[in-house]
Amino acid sequence: MKRILSTTALAAMMLAGAAQAEQHSDQMSSEGPFGLPDDVEELQIFASDMIGKRIYATESEVGETIESGAEQEWNDLGEVNDLLLGRDGEIDFAILGIGGFLGIGERDVLVNMDALQIARDGDDATDYFLILNASQEEIENAPEFDSTAVNEAEQAAENAAEGTEEAAEDAVETTEDAVEGVEQSTENAAEDAEQAAQDAGQAAENAAEDAEQATENAAEDAAQATEDAAEATENAAENAAEETGEAVEEAGDEIEQETDEVTTSN
C-alpha cells in the first residue's frame, strides 16, 4: 500500500496526556482553509515522526507524564508502519506491526487513534511514548489488517478515475468531430446553394437573351412580311392597271374598227 503519510509531514494535533485524540478543528485557529495551532506550547506530533514509533500496551492507568524507565513494565507491541486516513481527512488508525522477530512473521493490526495515548517521557517535551490500554487477550485476538483490500479499492478508484477521464476525452473528441462534421456540412450546403443560385441566374440571363433574340427575329420577320405584302400589292395594282389599259385600248380598237366597217357599208 502506498505510504499515506510516511513522506509527508502532516500535523496530527494531539494533546499530551489525552486519553483520546481530540478533533483537530478544536485545536486550530482558522477562519478559512489555513490556520495555526491554538497553543504551540502543547505537545504536537508530525505524522511523519510517528512512522516507526513503537507502541506499548499496558493494563494500568498512565498519567500525562511518566517516570524514566516506566516503559520496562509495558508490553512492547511493535512499531507504527503507516497511518490510515478516512475520507474526512482524519487519521482513523495507526497500522501496527506486531509479532515476529525482526519483521519475520509480523502481522499488521489497526489501532484506533482514539484508543492511543501519548505521554511525555519525563520533563523532555520532545520525547514521548505511544501507549495502548489493552489486555494480553485483546492483543492476541486483534484482527489482522489486510492491506490488499485497501490496495484493491485504491486501484479500483484509480481505474474508475482513468475510465472517467478517458470517457470524458472520448466525449470531447466525439463532440469536436460532430461539430467539425456539422461545420463541413453547413459549408458544403452553403457552397451548393451559392452554385445553384449562380446557375439559376445564368439560366435566367440566357433565357432573357433568347427571348430578346426571338423578339428581334419576330419583328424582323414581321417587317419583312409587311414589306413583301406591300410590294406584292403594288405589283398587283400595276399589273391590274396595265391589264385595264390594254383592255380599254383593245375595246377602243374594236369600236373604231366597227365604226369603219359601218361607214364603209354605207
C-alpha positions in Angstrom: 0.0 0.0 0.0 1.2 3.5 -0.7 2.7 5.2 2.2 -0.1 7.6 3.2 1.9 9.9 5.4 5.3 8.4 5.6 6.9 11.1 3.5 4.6 14.0 4.2 4.8 16.0 7.4 1.1 16.4 8.2 0.4 17.6 11.7 -1.6 15.2 13.9 -2.8 17.5 16.6 -2.9 15.5 19.8 -2.7 17.0 23.3 -0.4 15.4 25.8 -2.0 13.1 28.3 -5.3 12.9 26.5 -6.8 9.5 26.6 -8.5 10.2 23.2 -7.4 12.2 20.2 -9.3 15.5 20.1 -10.7 16.6 16.8 -8.2 18.9 15.1 -10.9 21.5 14.4 -11.0 22.2 18.2 -7.2 22.7 18.2 -6.9 25.0 15.2 -7.4 28.8 15.0 -8.7 29.4 11.5 -11.5 31.2 9.6 -10.6 29.5 6.3 -8.7 26.6 4.9 -5.4 27.6 6.6 -4.6 28.2 10.2 -2.2 27.8 13.2 -2.4 25.7 16.4 -4.1 27.5 19.2 -1.4 26.6 21.7 2.1 25.9 20.3 3.3 25.0 23.8 1.3 21.8 23.8 2.9 18.6 22.6 2.4 18.2 18.8 3.5 15.4 16.6 4.2 15.3 12.9 2.6 12.3 11.3 5.9 11.5 9.6 7.6 11.2 13.0 5.0 8.6 14.1 6.1 6.2 11.3 8.5 3.7 13.0 7.4 4.9 16.5 6.9 2.0 18.9 3.5 1.3 20.6 3.4 -0.1 24.1 0.5 -1.8 25.8 -0.4 -1.8 29.5 -3.5 -2.5 31.5 -2.5 0.1 34.1 -3.6 3.7 34.1 -0.9 6.0 32.7 -0.6 9.7 33.5 0.3 12.6 31.3 4.0 12.3 32.2 5.8 9.1 33.1 8.9 8.4 35.1 12.0 7.3 33.4 12.1 3.5 32.9 8.4 3.0 33.3 8.2 1.6 29.8 10.1 -1.5 31.0 6.9 -2.7 32.7 4.9 -2.4 29.5 4.4 -4.8 26.6 6.3 -3.6 23.5 3.8 -4.4 20.7 5.8 -3.2 17.7 6.2 -0.1 15.6 3.9 2.0 13.5 4.2 1.0 9.9 1.7 3.6 8.5 -1.3 5.7 9.2 -4.7 5.2 7.7 -6.9 8.2 7.0 -10.6 8.4 6.5 -12.4 10.2 3.7 -12.9 13.1 6.1 -9.1 13.6 6.3 -8.9 12.5 9.9 -6.3 9.9 11.0 -8.5 6.9 11.9 -6.0 4.2 12.6 -2.3 3.5 13.1 -1.2 0.4 11.3 0.8 -1.5 13.9 3.2 -4.4 13.0 3.1 -6.9 15.9 4.6 -10.3 16.5 7.5 -11.9 14.8 11.2 -11.2 15.1 13.0 -8.5 13.1 9.9 -8.3 10.9 9.7 -12.0 10.3 6.2 -13.4 10.9 4.9 -10.0 11.6 1.3 -9.1 11.0 -0.5 -5.8 10.8 -3.3 -4.7 13.0 -5.2 -1.4 13.2 -5.0 0.6 16.4 -7.9 3.1 16.8 -6.4 6.6 17.2 -9.0 7.3 19.9 -7.5 4.5 22.0 -3.9 5.7 21.6 -2.5 7.7 24.5 0.5 10.0 24.2 2.6 10.5 27.3 5.7 12.6 27.8 8.9 10.9 28.8 9.7 12.8 32.0 10.3 16.5 31.5 11.5 16.2 27.9 8.8 17.8 25.9 10.2 16.4 22.6 10.2 12.8 23.7 7.0 10.8 24.2 5.5 7.3 24.3 2.6 5.9 22.4 0.6 3.8 24.8 -2.4 1.5 24.3 -4.5 0.4 27.2 -5.2 -3.2 26.3 -5.0 -6.7 27.8 -3.0 -9.5 26.5 -6.1 -11.3 25.3 -7.2 -8.3 23.4 -3.8 -8.1 21.8 -3.7 -11.7 20.8 -7.3 -11.5 19.4 -6.7 -8.3 17.4 -7.8 -9.0 13.8 -5.2 -8.9 11.2 -5.3 -6.0 8.7 -5.1 -7.0 5.1 -3.9 -4.0 3.1 -4.9 -5.9 -0.1 -8.5 -4.6 0.2 -7.2 -1.0 0.6 -4.9 -1.5 -2.4 -7.7 -3.0 -4.5 -10.1 -0.2 -3.5 -7.4 2.3 -4.3 -6.7 0.7 -7.7 -10.4 0.5 -8.4 -10.7 4.2 -7.7 -7.7 5.0 -9.9 -9.1 2.8 -12.7 -12.5 4.5 -12.3 -10.9 7.9 -12.4 -8.9 6.9 -15.5 -12.0 5.4 -17.1 -13.9 8.6 -16.4 -11.1 10.7 -17.8 -10.9 8.6 -20.9 -14.7 8.7 -21.3 -14.6 12.5 -21.0 -11.8 12.7 -23.5 -13.7 10.5 -25.9 -16.8 12.5 -25.4 -14.9 15.7 -26.1 -13.3 14.2 -29.2 -16.7 12.9 -30.4 -18.2 16.3 -29.8 -15.4 18.0 -31.7 -15.8 15.6 -34.6 -19.5 16.2 -34.7 -19.0 20.0 -34.6 -16.5 19.7 -37.4 -18.9 17.5 -39.4 -21.7 20.0 -38.9 -19.5 22.9 -39.9 -18.3 21.0 -43.0 -21.9 20.0 -43.9 -23.0 23.6 -43.5 -20.1 24.9 -45.6 -20.9 22.4 -48.3 -24.6 23.3 -48.2 -23.7 27.0 -48.5 -21.4 26.3 -51.4 -24.1 24.2 -53.2 -26.7 26.9 -52.6 -24.4 29.5 -53.9 -23.6 27.4 -57.0 -27.3 26.7 -57.5 -28.0 30.5 -57.3 -25.3 31.2 -59.8 -26.6 28.5 -62.2 -30.2 29.9 -61.8 -29.0 33.4 -62.5 -27.1 32.3 -65.6 -30.1 30.3 -66.8 -32.4 33.4 -66.3 -29.9 35.5 -68.2 -29.7 33.0 -71.0 -33.5 32.8 -71.2 -33.7 36.6 -71.3 -31.2 36.8 -74.1 -33.0 34.1 -76.0 -36.4 35.9 -75.6 -34.8 39.2 -76.7 -33.3 37.5 -79.8 -36.6 35.8 -80.6 -38.5 39.1 -80.3 -35.9 40.8 -82.6 -36.2 37.9 -85.1 -40.1 38.0 -85.0 -40.0 41.8 -85.5 -37.7 41.5 -88.4 -39.8 38.7 -89.9 -43.0 40.8 -89.5 -41.3 43.8 -91.1 -40.1 41.7 -94.0 -43.6 40.2 -94.4 -45.2 43.6 -94.4 -42.7 44.8 -97.0 -43.3 41.8 -99.1 -47.0 42.2 -98.8 -46.8 45.9 -99.8 -44.6 45.1 -102.8 -47.0 42.4 -103.9 -49.9 44.7 -103.6 -48.0 47.4 -105.6 -47.2 44.8 -108.3 -50.7 43.6 -108.4 -52.0 47.1 -108.7 -49.6 47.9 -111.5 -50.5 44.6 -113.3 -54.2 45.4 -112.9 -53.7 48.9 -114.3 -51.7 47.6 -117.3 -54.3 45.0 -117.9 -57.1 47.6 -117.6 -55.3 49.9 -120.0 -54.8 47.1 -122.5 -58.5 46.1 -122.2 -59.5 49.8 -122.8 -57.2 50.0 -125.7 -58.5 46.8 -127.3 -62.0 48.0 -126.7 -61.2 51.3 -128.4 -59.7 49.5 -131.4 -62.7 47.3 -131.7 -65.1 50.2 -131.6 -63.0 52.1 -134.1 -63.0 49.0 -136.4 -66.7 48.6 -136.1 -67.2 52.2 -136.9 -65.1 51.9 -140.0 -67.0 48.9 -141.1 -70.3 50.7 -140.7 -69.0 53.7 -142.6 -67.7 51.6 -145.5 -71.0 49.7 -145.9 -72.9 52.8 -146.2 
